[in-house]
Amino acid sequence: MSEKSVRPATRPQSSQRQATADLINQAFKKSDVAEICHAIGAATRLYNMSDLAQKSGLARPSIHRAFAGDPFKPNFTAVFNVLDAMGFQLHGAPARSSSALEIG
């Protein structure tokens, strides 16, 4: 009798999710698009890609291309859909630098 292959869990463990969130946040702090793409791309590999594609509404090849780096850059729709499908959210916070424009 052959062993039946078991599909990996759709959602990584809590410690992996926190480490992934930290990696993505560090990339956003650097404002480096290539590093952001790499961090989100690395996060996608922790998930079952078929499930991720279905939940995000994007095709598997589109997800791979979106976060592969140059010359392909993801659009915000891809970023938001993939992050949402992985259970993450993108939010803004005031920067700690004084180089920001003043309001009003």
C-alpha positions as CSV (number, residue, x, y, z in Angstrom):
1,M,0.0,0.0,0.0
2,S,1.5,3.3,-1.0
3,E,1.6,6.3,1.3
4,K,-0.7,9.1,0.5
5,S,1.0,12.5,0.3
6,V,-0.3,15.0,2.8
7,R,-0.8,18.6,1.6
8,P,1.0,21.1,3.9
9,A,-1.0,23.4,6.1
10,T,-2.4,26.4,4.3
11,R,-1.2,28.7,7.2
12,P,2.3,28.5,8.8
13,Q,2.8,28.3,12.5
14,S,2.4,31.4,14.6
15,S,6.2,31.8,15.1
16,Q,6.8,31.6,11.4
17,R,4.0,34.2,10.7
18,Q,5.6,36.6,13.2
19,A,9.1,36.2,11.7
20,T,7.6,36.7,8.3
21,A,5.8,39.9,9.4
22,D,9.0,41.2,10.9
23,L,10.9,40.5,7.7
24,I,8.3,42.3,5.6
25,N,8.1,45.2,8.0
26,Q,11.9,45.6,7.9
27,A,11.8,45.7,4.1
28,F,9.1,48.4,4.2
29,K,11.2,50.5,6.7
30,K,14.0,50.5,4.2
31,S,11.6,51.6,1.4
32,D,13.5,49.2,-0.9
33,V,11.0,47.9,-3.5
34,A,13.3,44.9,-4.4
35,E,13.7,43.9,-0.8
36,I,9.9,44.3,-0.2
37,C,9.3,42.0,-3.2
38,H,11.8,39.5,-1.9
39,A,10.3,39.5,1.6
40,I,6.8,39.0,0.4
41,G,8.0,36.4,-2.2
42,A,9.8,34.5,0.6
43,A,6.6,34.6,2.7
44,T,4.5,33.1,-0.2
45,R,6.7,30.1,-0.2
46,L,5.5,29.2,3.3
47,Y,2.0,28.7,2.0
48,N,0.4,26.2,-0.4
49,M,0.6,28.2,-3.6
50,S,-2.7,26.9,-5.1
51,D,-4.6,27.9,-1.9
52,L,-2.8,31.3,-1.9
53,A,-3.7,31.9,-5.6
54,Q,-7.3,30.9,-5.0
55,K,-7.8,33.1,-1.9
56,S,-6.0,36.1,-3.4
57,G,-7.8,35.9,-6.8
58,L,-4.5,35.8,-8.7
59,A,-3.1,33.1,-10.9
60,R,-0.1,31.2,-9.5
61,P,2.3,32.5,-12.2
62,S,1.1,36.0,-11.5
63,I,2.1,35.7,-7.9
64,H,5.5,34.2,-8.8
65,R,6.2,37.0,-11.3
66,A,4.9,39.8,-9.0
67,F,7.5,39.0,-6.3
68,A,10.4,37.7,-8.4
69,G,12.1,41.1,-8.5
70,D,13.2,43.0,-11.6
71,P,12.0,43.7,-14.2
72,F,8.6,42.7,-12.8
73,K,7.2,44.9,-10.0
74,P,3.9,44.0,-8.3
75,N,1.0,46.5,-8.4
76,F,-0.8,47.3,-5.2
77,T,-3.7,45.0,-6.1
78,A,-1.3,42.1,-6.1
79,V,0.4,43.2,-2.9
80,F,-2.8,43.7,-1.0
81,N,-4.5,40.5,-2.3
82,V,-1.5,38.3,-1.5
83,L,-0.9,39.9,2.0
84,D,-4.6,39.5,2.8
85,A,-4.6,35.9,1.6
86,M,-1.7,35.2,3.9
87,G,-3.5,36.9,6.8
88,F,-1.3,40.0,6.9
89,Q,-2.4,43.6,6.6
90,L,-0.5,46.7,5.3
91,H,-0.9,49.8,7.4
92,G,0.7,53.2,7.6
93,A,2.3,54.7,10.6
94,P,4.0,58.1,11.2
95,A,7.7,58.0,10.3
96,R,10.1,58.8,13.0
97,S,12.2,61.1,10.7
98,S,11.9,64.9,10.5
99,S,12.0,64.8,6.7
100,A,8.3,64.3,6.4
101,L,6.1,67.2,5.0
102,E,4.1,69.1,7.6
103,I,0.3,68.9,7.4
104,G,-1.7,72.0,6.6
